[in-house]
Amino acid sequence: MPRTLADRMSALRGIPLLDNENSVTLSAAAVPPVASVAFGSFASGVALTIVTRLVMLLGTVGASVIVARWLGPEGLGSLAVLNTTIVLALTLGSLGLTSSNTYFISKDRRTVAPVWANTIVFALFGGTLVAMAVVALAKFKPLLFGGVSPDLIVIAAVSLPFQFLLSLGLNVLLSMDRIRRMNLLDAMAPALALFNAILVLVVFGSTLKVLVSFNTAATVALSAAMLWTVRRLLARQKDRRPFRPNAELFKAAIGYGLRFFIPLIAATLIFRFDLLIVNHFRGAAEAGVYAVASQVGNLLTMLPGVIAMLLFPRVASYQDPRAEFAIQVTRHVSFVMLIMCGVVAAGSFLLPLIYGARFADATIQLLILLPGICLIGIESVLVQHFTGTGLPLAIPLFWLVTLAVSMGLNLALVPVFGARGAAITSTLSYASIFVLVTIYFRMKTGHRPIDIFLLRRDELHDLLATFHRVIFSK
């Protein structure tokens, strides 16, 4: 869902982006005062979270490779459908609380106790209702899941209340700037997924059903760890409101969360629903191949996603109508995304060697996806200026328009062109939301696109100098 820093006062002495001698300097005017009070170092948080995401990457890719090798495209496709179903259920059922909780706690940390109490009640009761709805769909509308066993869907659905608790808990830790704890718990999910894949498939030679059961059990264990972690956090907080459900606060959070709900739903459907459409029209095997291409594309959005995630509470705490902090970060992200996408394009030809010959078309699908991935990664950072300052109505409307275009193109192209049609649709959809948000940002802040996206000469010099020091330092 997962900013560029303006160099408006170059005469002032910059402060370090990283807390070490190899740091990139940022304009003092660009960094909100709150960053040094309510939050730790922005760059240190980004660096720590990126390292965590790289570790998570090993778990995610490792687990998918094992499933692909042991169960083939059909098994990987079925598992991808299950994971997509869970993500859609979480997004639909959350009612935007993931964003609104972060927003309210970031503005007033004394509310963390009642917000967490509300979260527990909502996760257990709301999550159970969502799980029941998923099971009912699997029973009465099995074609929606393209032949995936209803038993698998039931096992996966059992995890939903605990998935809600874990997801909302991570946002509580984020808003309280407990980045290390957040990253630790976040990293445990793919680590356990890899461990389960090795144990169930490689060691025991068992089935997908057993693997999904183990993954559900892992989610339950992680949610218990989340409860313990937040409990310790609340015990150490001196100035806070009582730990009990607060109906007034919950009503306000739901009201604000619904403003985030449309973009969250639209983005999730655009990112995830195409896999279900491919599975429905072309079968689990082709969905499994497309899952590989999509996974690599999603991994590319890891860096901008981390930056956007850490930027959001800072923007919410310090309102900046000129978006100077967001703009400087966006310039850096734009530069890095171009390089990353170029490297991945060259490496995409290795996918059949890693996953097997049956995944050969994943290379073509990924190459189609890359331009859109680059644009949506940049947009995810730029738009945080709006999500952290109240989310104007235009942003949800942009996502609704993009969602309508995406759904129409998917239903038109996938039956004819298969997964390649889904990849084309995704790139066009990502480009659409990028253009809409960029135009709106230009209108509201007055910044030209060249100032928003093009890294300045001094910024490029500092960035390259930093890379040089990091690589060649003894």
C-alpha positions as CSV (number, residue, x, y, z in Angstrom):
1,M,0.0,0.0,0.0
2,P,1.9,0.2,1.4
3,R,8.3,11.1,-0.7
4,T,10.6,13.6,-2.4
5,L,12.3,16.1,-0.2
6,A,12.5,19.6,-1.6
7,D,15.8,21.5,-1.5
8,R,14.1,24.9,-0.9
9,M,16.7,26.2,1.5
10,S,20.0,25.1,0.2
11,A,21.8,27.8,2.2
12,L,20.8,26.0,5.4
13,R,22.9,23.1,6.6
14,G,21.3,19.8,5.7
15,I,20.6,17.0,8.2
16,P,21.6,13.4,7.5
17,L,19.1,11.0,5.8
18,L,21.0,8.1,7.4
19,D,22.3,8.1,11.0
20,N,25.9,7.4,10.0
21,E,28.8,9.0,8.1
22,N,27.6,7.6,4.8
23,S,24.4,9.6,4.9
24,V,22.6,11.5,2.2
25,T,21.9,15.1,3.2
26,L,18.4,16.5,3.1
27,S,17.3,20.1,3.3
28,A,16.5,21.2,6.8
29,A,13.4,23.0,5.6
30,A,12.1,19.8,4.1
31,V,12.0,17.8,7.3
32,P,9.0,18.4,9.5
33,P,9.8,19.3,13.1
34,V,7.6,16.5,14.3
35,A,10.0,14.0,12.8
36,S,12.5,14.5,15.5
37,V,9.9,14.6,18.3
38,A,7.2,12.0,17.8
39,F,9.2,9.8,15.4
40,G,12.6,8.4,15.0
41,S,14.8,8.9,12.0
42,F,12.8,8.5,8.8
43,A,15.7,7.1,6.8
44,S,16.7,4.7,9.6
45,G,13.2,3.4,9.6
46,V,13.2,3.0,5.9
47,A,16.6,1.2,5.9
48,L,15.5,-1.2,8.7
49,T,12.2,-2.0,7.0
50,I,13.9,-2.5,3.6
51,V,16.3,-5.0,5.2
52,T,13.3,-6.7,6.8
53,R,11.5,-6.8,3.5
54,L,14.5,-8.4,1.8
55,V,14.5,-11.1,4.4
56,M,10.8,-11.5,3.8
57,L,11.5,-11.7,0.1
58,L,13.7,-14.8,0.7
59,G,10.9,-16.4,2.6
60,T,8.2,-15.5,0.0
61,V,10.2,-16.5,-3.0
62,G,11.6,-19.6,-1.4
63,A,8.1,-20.8,-0.4
64,S,6.7,-20.2,-3.9
65,V,9.6,-22.0,-5.6
66,I,9.1,-25.0,-3.4
67,V,5.4,-25.1,-4.0
68,A,6.0,-24.7,-7.8
69,R,8.6,-27.4,-7.9
70,W,6.7,-29.9,-5.7
71,L,3.1,-29.2,-6.7
72,G,3.5,-27.6,-10.2
73,P,1.7,-24.6,-11.7
74,E,-1.7,-26.0,-10.6
75,G,-0.6,-26.2,-6.9
76,L,1.0,-22.7,-7.0
77,G,-2.1,-21.3,-8.8
78,S,-4.4,-22.8,-6.1
79,L,-2.3,-21.4,-3.3
80,A,-2.2,-18.0,-5.1
81,V,-6.0,-18.0,-5.4
82,L,-6.3,-18.7,-1.6
83,N,-3.9,-15.9,-0.7
84,T,-5.7,-13.5,-3.0
85,T,-9.0,-14.4,-1.5
86,I,-7.6,-13.7,2.0
87,V,-6.2,-10.3,0.9
88,L,-9.5,-9.3,-0.7
89,A,-11.4,-10.4,2.4
90,L,-9.1,-8.5,4.7
91,T,-9.4,-5.3,2.6
92,L,-13.2,-5.5,2.2
93,G,-13.8,-6.3,5.8
94,S,-11.4,-3.8,7.3
95,L,-13.6,-0.8,6.4
96,G,-10.5,1.3,6.1
97,L,-9.5,0.8,9.8
98,T,-5.9,0.1,8.9
99,S,-5.5,3.6,7.7
100,S,-7.8,5.4,10.1
101,N,-6.2,3.8,13.2
102,T,-2.8,4.9,12.0
103,Y,-4.1,8.4,11.3
104,F,-5.8,8.9,14.7
105,I,-3.0,7.4,16.8
106,S,-0.4,9.5,14.9
107,K,-2.3,12.7,15.7
108,D,-2.8,11.7,19.4
109,R,-0.9,8.8,20.8
110,R,-3.0,8.9,24.0
111,T,-5.7,7.2,22.0
112,V,-3.7,4.0,21.4
113,A,-5.3,2.0,24.2
114,P,-9.0,2.5,23.3
115,V,-8.1,2.1,19.6
116,W,-6.4,-1.2,20.3
117,A,-9.4,-2.3,22.4
118,N,-11.7,-1.5,19.6
119,T,-9.4,-3.3,17.2
120,I,-9.5,-6.5,19.2
121,V,-13.3,-6.5,19.3
122,F,-13.6,-5.7,15.6
123,A,-11.0,-8.3,14.5
124,L,-12.6,-11.1,16.4
125,F,-16.3,-10.4,15.6
126,G,-15.9,-8.7,12.2
127,G,-13.2,-11.2,11.1
128,T,-15.5,-14.1,12.0
129,L,-18.4,-12.6,10.0
130,V,-16.1,-12.1,7.0
131,A,-14.8,-15.7,7.3
132,M,-18.4,-17.0,7.3
133,A,-19.1,-15.0,4.2
134,V,-16.1,-16.5,2.4
135,V,-17.1,-20.0,3.3
136,A,-20.7,-19.3,2.1
137,L,-19.3,-18.1,-1.2
138,A,-17.2,-21.2,-1.6
139,K,-20.2,-23.4,-0.9
140,F,-22.8,-21.6,-3.0
141,K,-20.6,-20.0,-5.7
142,P,-17.7,-22.4,-6.2
143,L,-17.1,-21.2,-9.8
144,L,-15.8,-17.9,-8.3
145,F,-12.8,-19.8,-7.1
146,G,-12.1,-21.6,-10.4
147,G,-12.1,-25.2,-9.1
148,V,-10.1,-24.6,-5.9
149,S,-11.2,-27.1,-3.3
150,P,-13.9,-25.7,-0.8
151,D,-12.0,-27.5,2.0
152,L,-8.9,-25.4,1.3
153,I,-11.0,-22.3,1.3
154,V,-12.6,-23.2,4.7
155,I,-9.1,-23.8,6.2
156,A,-7.8,-20.5,4.9
157,A,-10.9,-18.7,6.0
158,V,-10.4,-19.9,9.6
159,S,-7.3,-17.6,9.7
160,L,-9.3,-14.4,8.9
161,P,-10.0,-13.2,12.4
162,F,-6.4,-13.6,13.3
163,Q,-5.3,-12.0,10.1
164,F,-7.4,-9.0,11.0
165,L,-5.8,-8.8,14.4
166,L,-2.3,-9.1,13.0
167,S,-2.8,-6.6,10.2
168,L,-4.4,-4.0,12.4
169,G,-1.8,-4.6,15.1
170,L,1.0,-3.8,12.7
171,N,-0.5,-0.5,11.9
172,V,-0.7,0.3,15.6
173,L,3.0,-0.4,16.0
174,L,3.7,1.8,12.9
175,S,1.7,4.7,14.3
176,M,3.6,4.4,17.6
177,D,6.9,4.3,15.7
178,R,7.8,0.9,17.0
179,I,9.5,0.0,13.7
180,R,11.7,-2.8,15.0
181,R,8.9,-4.7,16.6
182,M,6.6,-4.1,13.6
183,N,9.3,-5.5,11.3
184,L,10.0,-8.5,13.4
185,L,6.4,-9.6,13.5
186,D,5.9,-8.7,9.8
187,A,8.9,-10.8,8.9
188,M,7.8,-13.9,10.8
189,A,4.9,-14.6,8.4
190,P,7.0,-15.3,5.2
191,A,9.6,-17.0,7.4
192,L,7.0,-19.4,8.8
193,A,5.6,-19.9,5.3
194,L,9.0,-21.0,4.0
195,F,9.5,-23.2,7.1
196,N,6.0,-24.8,6.5
197,A,6.7,-25.4,2.8
198,I,10.0,-27.1,3.6
199,L,8.5,-29.2,6.4
200,V,5.2,-30.2,4.7
201,L,6.3,-30.6,1.1
202,V,10.0,-31.4,1.2
203,V,10.4,-33.4,4.5
204,F,7.0,-35.0,4.8
205,G,6.0,-35.0,1.1
206,S,2.5,-34.1,2.1
207,T,-0.3,-32.1,0.3
208,L,-1.4,-28.6,-0.3
209,K,-4.2,-29.1,2.2
210,V,-1.7,-29.8,5.0
211,L,0.4,-26.8,4.0
212,V,-2.6,-24.4,4.1
213,S,-3.4,-25.9,7.6
214,F,0.1,-25.2,8.8
215,N,0.0,-21.7,7.5
216,T,-3.3,-21.0,9.3
217,A,-1.8,-22.3,12.5
218,A,1.2,-20.0,12.0
219,T,-1.2,-17.0,11.7
220,V,-2.9,-17.9,14.9
221,A,0.5,-18.0,16.7
222,L,1.6,-14.7,15.2
223,S,-1.7,-13.0,16.3
224,A,-1.0,-14.2,19.9
225,A,2.5,-12.7,19.7
226,M,0.9,-9.4,18.5
227,L,-1.4,-9.3,21.5
228,W,1.5,-9.8,23.8
229,T,3.6,-7.1,22.0
230,V,0.9,-4.4,22.1
231,R,0.1,-5.3,25.7
232,R,3.7,-4.6,26.7
233,L,3.6,-1.4,24.8
234,L,0.5,-0.1,26.6
235,A,1.9,-1.1,30.0
236,R,4.9,1.2,29.4
237,Q,2.8,4.2,28.2
238,K,2.2,6.6,31.0
239,D,0.0,9.2,29.4
240,R,-2.9,7.3,27.8
241,R,-6.6,6.9,27.8
242,P,-8.2,3.8,29.5
243,F,-7.9,0.4,27.7
244,R,-11.5,-0.3,26.9
245,P,-13.7,-0.2,23.8
246,N,-14.7,3.4,23.0
247,A,-17.8,3.6,20.8
248,E,-17.3,7.3,20.0
249,L,-13.7,6.8,18.9
250,F,-14.7,3.7,16.9
251,K,-17.5,5.6,15.1
252,A,-15.0,8.4,14.3
253,A,-12.4,5.8,13.1
254,I,-15.0,4.0,10.9
255,G,-16.2,7.3,9.5
256,Y,-12.7,8.4,8.5
257,G,-11.7,4.9,7.5
258,L,-14.5,4.7,4.9
259,R,-12.8,7.6,3.1
260,F,-9.8,5.3,2.7
261,F,-12.0,2.3,2.0
262,I,-12.7,3.1,-1.7
263,P,-9.0,3.6,-2.6
264,L,-8.1,0.5,-0.6
265,I,-10.7,-1.7,-2.2
266,A,-10.1,-0.4,-5.7
267,A,-6.3,-0.8,-5.4
268,T,-6.7,-4.3,-4.0
269,L,-9.1,-5.3,-6.7
270,I,-6.8,-3.9,-9.4
271,F,-3.7,-5.6,-7.9
272,R,-5.3,-8.9,-7.0
273,F,-8.6,-9.6,-8.9
274,D,-6.9,-10.1,-12.2
275,L,-5.4,-13.4,-10.9
276,L,-8.8,-14.7,-10.0
277,I,-10.1,-13.7,-13.5
278,V,-7.2,-15.5,-15.1
279,N,-7.9,-18.5,-12.9
280,H,-11.6,-18.4,-13.9
281,F,-11.1,-18.2,-17.6
282,R,-7.8,-20.0,-18.2
283,G,-7.4,-22.3,-15.2
284,A,-5.1,-22.8,-12.3
285,A,-2.0,-23.6,-14.4
286,E,-2.0,-20.3,-16.2
287,A,-2.9,-18.5,-13.0
288,G,0.1,-20.1,-11.4
289,V,2.4,-18.7,-14.1
290,Y,0.9,-15.3,-13.8
291,A,1.3,-15.5,-10.1
292,V,5.0,-15.6,-10.5
293,A,5.1,-12.6,-12.8
294,S,2.8,-10.7,-10.5
295,Q,4.9,-11.7,-7.4
296,V,8.0,-10.3,-9.0
297,G,6.2,-7.1,-9.9
298,N,4.8,-6.7,-6.4
299,L,8.2,-7.2,-4.9
300,L,9.4,-4.2,-7.0
301,T,6.9,-2.1,-5.2
302,M,8.4,-3.1,-1.9
303,L,10.7,-0.1,-1.6
304,P,8.1,2.6,-2.4
305,G,5.6,0.7,-0.3
306,V,7.9,0.9,2.7
307,I,8.6,4.6,2.2
308,A,4.9,5.3,1.7
309,M,4.0,3.3,4.9
310,L,6.5,5.2,7.0
311,L,5.7,8.6,5.5
312,F,2.0,8.4,6.1
313,P,2.0,8.9,9.9
314,R,4.6,11.7,9.5
315,V,2.4,13.6,7.0
316,A,-0.6,13.1,9.3
317,S,1.3,14.6,12.2
318,Y,2.7,17.5,10.3
319,Q,0.4,19.1,7.8
320,D,2.4,20.6,4.9
321,P,0.3,22.1,2.1
322,R,3.3,22.5,-0.2
323,A,4.3,18.9,0.2
324,E,8.0,19.7,0.3
325,F,8.9,16.6,2.2
326,A,6.9,14.3,0.0
327,I,8.3,15.8,-3.2
328,Q,11.9,15.3,-2.4
329,V,11.3,11.7,-1.4
330,T,9.4,11.1,-4.7
331,R,12.3,12.3,-6.7
332,H,14.6,9.8,-5.1
333,V,12.0,7.0,-5.5
334,S,11.5,7.8,-9.1
335,F,15.2,7.5,-9.8
336,V,15.6,4.2,-7.9
337,M,12.4,2.7,-9.5
338,L,13.8,3.3,-13.0
339,I,17.0,1.5,-12.1
340,M,15.3,-1.4,-10.4
341,C,12.8,-2.0,-13.2
342,G,15.7,-2.0,-15.7
343,V,17.6,-4.5,-13.7
344,V,14.6,-6.8,-13.3
345,A,13.8,-6.6,-17.0
346,A,17.2,-8.0,-17.7
347,G,16.9,-10.7,-15.0
348,S,13.3,-11.7,-16.1
349,F,14.8,-14.3,-18.5
350,L,16.0,-16.3,-15.5
351,L,12.5,-17.0,-14.3
352,P,12.0,-20.3,-16.3
353,L,15.4,-21.5,-14.9
354,I,14.3,-20.8,-11.3
355,Y,10.7,-22.0,-11.5
356,G,10.9,-24.5,-14.3
357,A,10.2,-24.7,-18.1
358,R,6.4,-24.5,-17.6
359,F,6.8,-21.0,-16.3
360,A,8.5,-19.7,-19.5
361,D,5.7,-17.2,-20.3
362,A,6.2,-15.5,-16.9
363,T,9.1,-13.6,-18.5
364,I,6.8,-12.0,-21.2
365,Q,4.1,-11.2,-18.6
366,L,6.6,-9.5,-16.3
367,L,8.1,-7.4,-19.1
368,I,4.5,-6.2,-19.9
369,L,3.9,-5.4,-16.2
370,L,7.2,-3.5,-15.6
371,P,6.2,0.0,-17.0
372,G,3.1,0.0,-14.9
373,I,4.9,-1.3,-11.8
374,C,7.4,1.6,-12.1
375,L,4.6,4.2,-12.3
376,I,2.4,2.8,-9.5
377,G,5.4,2.6,-7.2
378,I,6.1,6.3,-7.7
379,E,2.4,7.2,-7.3
380,S,2.2,5.2,-4.0
381,V,4.7,7.6,-2.5
382,L,3.4,10.8,-4.0
383,V,-0.2,10.2,-3.0
384,Q,0.7,10.0,0.7
385,H,0.6,13.8,0.7
386,F,-3.2,13.5,0.3
387,T,-3.8,10.5,2.5
388,G,-2.0,12.1,5.4
389,T,-3.8,15.5,5.0
390,G,-7.4,14.3,5.0
391,L,-7.8,12.4,1.7
392,P,-9.7,14.7,-0.6
393,L,-12.7,13.2,-2.4
394,A,-10.9,13.3,-5.8
395,I,-8.5,10.5,-4.8
396,P,-11.3,7.9,-4.2
397,L,-12.9,9.0,-7.4
398,F,-9.7,8.5,-9.3
399,W,-9.5,4.9,-8.0
400,L,-13.1,4.2,-8.9
401,V,-12.5,5.3,-12.5
402,T,-9.3,3.3,-12.7
403,L,-11.1,0.2,-11.2
404,A,-13.9,0.5,-13.8
405,V,-11.3,0.6,-16.6
406,S,-9.4,-2.3,-15.1
407,M,-12.4,-4.5,-14.7
408,G,-13.6,-3.8,-18.2
409,L,-10.3,-4.5,-19.8
410,N,-9.7,-7.6,-17.8
411,L,-13.0,-9.1,-18.8
412,A,-12.4,-8.2,-22.5
413,L,-8.7,-9.2,-22.8
414,V,-8.2,-12.2,-20.4
415,P,-10.6,-14.6,-22.2
416,V,-8.8,-13.9,-25.5
417,F,-5.2,-13.3,-24.5
418,G,-5.0,-15.0,-21.1
419,A,-2.5,-13.8,-18.5
420,R,-0.8,-11.5,-21.0
421,G,-4.1,-9.7,-21.3
422,A,-4.2,-9.3,-17.5
423,A,-0.6,-7.9,-17.6
424,I,-1.6,-5.4,-20.3
425,T,-4.6,-4.3,-18.2
426,S,-2.5,-3.9,-15.1
427,T,0.0,-1.7,-16.8
428,L,-2.7,0.5,-18.3
429,S,-4.5,0.8,-15.0
430,Y,-1.3,1.7,-13.1
431,A,-0.5,4.3,-15.6
432,S,-4.0,5.8,-15.4
433,I,-4.0,6.3,-11.6
434,F,-0.4,7.7,-11.9
435,V,-1.5,10.3,-14.4
436,L,-4.6,11.3,-12.5
437,V,-2.8,11.7,-9.2
438,T,0.0,13.6,-10.8
439,I,-2.3,16.1,-12.5
440,Y,-4.2,16.6,-9.2
441,F,-1.0,17.1,-7.3
442,R,0.1,19.7,-9.8
443,M,-3.2,21.5,-9.4
444,K,-3.1,21.5,-5.6
445,T,0.6,22.3,-4.9
446,G,1.7,24.2,-8.0
447,H,4.8,22.0,-8.5
448,R,5.8,21.0,-12.0
449,P,6.2,17.4,-13.0
450,I,9.9,17.9,-13.6
451,D,10.3,19.2,-10.0
452,I,8.3,16.3,-8.7
453,F,10.0,13.4,-10.5
454,L,13.4,14.4,-11.8
455,L,16.2,14.1,-9.3
456,R,18.2,17.3,-9.0
457,R,21.9,17.5,-9.9
458,D,23.0,18.0,-6.3
459,E,20.7,15.2,-5.1
460,L,22.1,12.8,-7.7
461,H,25.6,13.8,-6.8
462,D,25.0,13.2,-3.1
463,L,23.2,9.9,-3.8
464,L,26.0,8.6,-6.0
465,A,28.6,9.7,-3.5
466,T,26.8,7.9,-0.8
467,F,26.6,4.7,-2.8
468,H,30.3,5.0,-3.5
469,R,31.2,5.4,0.1
470,V,29.0,2.5,1.1
471,I,30.4,0.2,-1.5
472,F,34.1,1.1,-1.2
473,S,34.3,1.9,2.5
474,K,36.5,-0.4,4.5
